Amino acid sequence: MTVDVHTLPNGLRIVTEHMPGLKSASIGVWVTAGGRHEREDQNGIAHFLEHMAFKGTTTRTALQIAEAIEDVGGYINAYTSREMTAYYARVLEDDVALALDVISDIVLNPVFDPREIEVERHVILQEIGQAHDTPDDIIFDWLQEAAYPEQPMGRTILGPAQRVRGFAREDLAGFVGERYGPEQMIVAAAGAVDHDAICKAAEAMFGHLAQRESPNVEPAVFRGGEMRRARDLEQVHFTLGLEIPGYRDPDLYTSQIYANVLGGGMSSRLFQEAREVRGLCYSIFAQAGTYADSGLLTIYAGTGAEEIEELAALTIDEMRRAGEDISPEEVARARAQMKAGLLMGLESASSRAERIARLLAIWGRVPTLDETVERIDAVTTGDVRAFAAQLAARGQAAMALYGPIDRAPALEALARRLAA
């Protein structure tokens, strides 16, 4: 498989990966404009803009957008994250040019019909309401806010309802004008694709865009803190967050292996001790999320009101113990799980397109799979123990709790226990 990269004179990047034997392809536009790129008064607008992309352009109605892709058996969708917004389609190889034409149309030529804005406003408000009615969903937004308070990285991607109610056509067009320059866009495709043909098509569609200065991005500063929301629920939803390196840091893979050992699967320390040995919870896990300049180790568990105190203490004790006795066998297992997850996840064209777009945005190049595997294999047991000990000694954390929380310990007490 071959990855090819080309940059247009205006700064727009094109990256493709040909996958022999496939008869389909995934193609899209990834824009480095997500939740963290919003001002406070814009919070939620990147996600709103994603919704509006499918609601009509200067050449296609909303129905025509859907029909253009579905008439050839394809699939089109989009998503918004804290650092990126993506618009992509999966089609057969003969329809790659059509898919790129539709996607370029929705990115470059949205009409922002006021009637459609009102329709999508109601849809997004329903989405916000649904998130608040889903404890094991909203709890992660609250943890993010506690970890990165009063800054873009800590704000919800959906935005607060009061902001969403006030967005107008001018706000959407303004965000596009600020953040959708050619240097912020990556055209990525994987599968049955021809690099030269995609470059030629992309230049015809995007080559006219004028270069513009990239706006500043407010740095993410982990501060920590706690957020507690009492509610009459069956369980306490407990999340703990600690800062870990961002994805450009040399310790990236060390932190991910540590998270895997701690709570990455059924054999992990937290799952075995909290669920299998003590029966304190049904669900518990740890995961490492990374950004350009920071990262967040997130631990989640759902437990009973009577068990939350013991569960929280156990979690802290397992984190402290990890710095002392993580074994070579645990590290080897975590490495194997990471590599298998990486390789299994890249068996589809959609996953490949996502990967090459994201890596190009991060590093300005696409590291080979062999290079990534080598970096994972280079992490030693000593590296993971040292990382775990350093994380515990720092004693700085964020916490979010939701449900019957009367017996839940304070973050200050847990932080002292972690650093002891």
C-alpha angles and dihedrals in degrees: 000000000000129000115204126187129194131174122207119223090257092056101258110141127217122197127177137176119200113214111196116224096026122120095192137057142202117220133171151135119263115197122196090225115107141134096303091057093063126098115231091261088052097050107143097016097109089058092043089052090052089056092049094052091080095046099084144302135212089272105029136045120223089261093049091053091055094042094049091062101031094048087068093043095258135137128227130190146142141209140193125218132173093270106024147030119208134195114188146157138200115216142150116277094258091058100051092104090050092050093051090048091054094045094047088050095054092045098045105029112038113152098202093214107205091226092054091046089059092048093051092043089062091045092053092046087054089050091052090049091050091051091053089051091054108073096190089053105044092044090073092054089052092049090051090052092049092049096046106024123188096004136095094258090061098051125099117258092225091052127221116300093242091058094046090052090058103047115118135187091267091057093054093046090046093055091049090051091051102041111020100077121140092255089059093053130085122186106207130181136171136180124035094009137139111217097205093048092051092048091052092048093045092051090052091050102037105018093093093062113112120234115252135187113268110243118237119264118219109239118246111245117189109217105157130211138148137269120196125187117182116209136154098256133143092244143029109240106213127190130175124189132193128179117255131174122291121243095271093056121105089231093059096110093039090059092048093050090049091052090049093051091047100047113340101119148342092298093051123115098248094046093048097045102035100038110018100037104029103020092222097143146006097222128034131150146150126219137177118229119186137198134181095274107013143017139208129221103206124197118189134183136162114212144153125278090248094050103045095090094053093042094052092049091048091052092053092046092052090052091051093046091051091070090058109039115016102145131224088242092057092048092048090050092049091049090050092049092049094049093045091048091049095049097040090049092056098058091099129068091232092058091047094051090048091050098049093045093050095045093048089052091049104042105011088243139057113249114215121251089245090056091051093048090049091054091050092048091049092066110102133202088250090054092054094045091050091048092049092049092048092049092051094045091054089063094194116132147149126226137190125189130185130181132025095358104159093115096040113119122241119258091239091061092048092048091052090049091050094051096041 
